[in-house]
Amino acid sequence: MPNPVVSELVQRSNRLGADPRNTNYAGGNTSAKGTETDPVTGQPVELVWVKGSGGDLGTLTETGLAVLRLDRLRSLVDVYPGVDREDEMVAAFDFCLFGKGGAAPSIDTAMHGLVEAAHVDHLHPDSGIALATAAGGEALTRECFGDRVVWVPWRRPGFQLGLDIAAIKDKNPQAIGCILGGHGITAWGATSAEAEANSLEVIRTAERFLAERGTPEPFGAVVPGFEPLPEAERRRKAAALAPVIRGLASTDKPQVGHFTDSDVVLEFLSREKLQPLAALGTSCPDHFLRTKVRPMVVDLPASAPVEDVVARLRELHEEYRAEYAAYYSRHATPDSPAMRGADPAIVLVPGVGMFSFGANKQTARVAGEFYVNAINVMRGAEAVSTYAPIDESEKFRIEYWALEEAKLQRMPTPEPLATRVALVTGAASGIGKAIAHRLAAEGACVVVADLDPQKAIDAAAEIGGTDVAVGVTADVSDAEAVAAAFREACLAFGGVDLVVNNAGLSISKPLLETTERDWDLQHDVMAKGSFLVSREAARIMIEQGMGGDVVYISSKNSLFAGPNNIAYGATKADQAHQVRLLAAELGPHQIRVNGINPDGVVRGSGIFAGGWGASRAAVYGVKEEELGEFYAQRTLLKREVLPDHVADAVFALTGGDLTRTTGLHVPVDSGVAAAFLR
């Protein structure tokens, strides 16, 4: 039977974590103390359940809790070697686990175990951190809360902070919680409901205090020329800048991007305090571990031409990298982990918005969300005082903490296509859909491009949420529609690395029955469409400077001369030669161009279901439902080709094992001798 203490804890955590005013994503932790029967002794034993390392309160389940014996955890006080060696206590938590112990205990476990309260919440609300980072925060805390909430001076999270909070609670029995200088809040209660109510009282009281006592323009006046651009112009400019910024942010290692142009961001970027506040960096450890200590800020007005912004971005990036290296050198010790990378995680462009980066889309999005939290914190602190984050040296101690490094080392090995952004045309059905699913399964972010917008959206939703796949409209025969699809890709993920030219249609007629309209339609979609898609992809890939892959789904018909197939066969031959031409031209940019020549893919194919199957069956004198088997029997392997087999070939070409291969056509036809490459 579930322990009611645990059930209440999970429910409380989910409620608190569901409201971004209470805490940021994956930020903070909650706990509850109670008893269970020790299966060895049969006697009741006091336990503490606390959110484990790396979990998120809003989505927490029981499996995300660490479970420790309270007596053993509190006995660690007797062997605590002092603040200089407090990191050793994290390993000691493992000796306090009850049974298998659940999730890995976090650095904040001591706070929850040592505070004499049955239920404890440690949260990172913007309002609480605003007071925690305001100059004179201790006095402001007294003014805001009286003696119900107590100030705790900044201390890095760990065992000593747990001792500090426990001592302050003991000395202040009237208090319901505390403001942790530079960091966040902690509240407690005798029951789960009381702890939750106290947490919300701290957060909401701080919100009201900042609103009622604060100045109306905490970021200063609007700077002329730095106002937000109109939405359509703003997003077009963002899409143009995104690949350049992503390429710069990926200098040390590839990154996925995210774009934010919310009102909160645009207002901050338009104000006179933008540069000085941004230079101070974020304060809460949860913030700067994801946003780096400070963002890179463009110092040009919103009206600046794209080419001027690009030139300035390159200059600022060099300066940022040099400054970050200097920051590392100032604070690194012989025991510090190696510098992890000097590129920015947050790039701010006035009038346009914020670009954030990470190892995957979720990480990039969350980094942006954390910087929005930081903007809110700076606004609150500036409203009642001045923003005064923790010292740079303290930020370094946390960013390059041995415990943080150990957490990073425990991260799972990335999938083969991790950090890569793929755009697949004709991806709402058939071969394209199979390719999109396979690329996403191998770690890529996928843009499902299709002529039918709703089918594109639905196909993307089948793959996963918008952190994994998005659907966009793409008429590949129209240059502006192609450019618009790529702009959506850049806004969604920062750029494009892998493009699959799959969109197509088939018209099966004898020469004398093939109309000019048939010919033009066939060539517009596949020959012209592939050209337009490849041209736009190449432009973006060259701007990124990260190389890339372009794959053409051609056909064995590019080589095989079958009957009643003049328009389709000719356009497939056009595509096949595009592969060779573009491989030669784009090689200096490390863009590889390859093709795949499938045999007729009947099952699961949108083309065959749309009439092509009936036409080809009539040509060969077989029933339409027997066409796949007919194709298989004329091959050397006597095996039917399915969409997944083509997707396998796309992955083989792009998954990292064929890094020196370009200009190649891979047959996926079960062996059609007449289509052998010569």
Helices and strands as residue ranges (DSSP letters): H 4-18, E 29-37, E 44-51, G 57-59, G 62-64, E 65-69, H 70-75, G 76-79, G 83-85, H 88-93, G 94-96, E 97-102, H 109-114, E 119-123, H 126-132, H 137-145, E 149-152, H 159-171, E 177-180, E 184-189, H 192-213, H 231-249, E 256-260, H 263-269, H 274-280, H 285-291, E 296-297, H 306-331, E 346-349, E 353-358, H 361-384, H 392-399, H 402-409, E 421-425, H 430-441, E 445-450, H 453-463, E 469-473, H 479-493, E 498-501, G 511-513, H 516-522, I 523-528, H 529-544, E 548-553, G 556-558, H 566-586, G 587-589, E 591-598, H 606-607, I 608-612, H 613-620, G 624-626, H 627-633, H 643-654, E 665-668, G 673-675
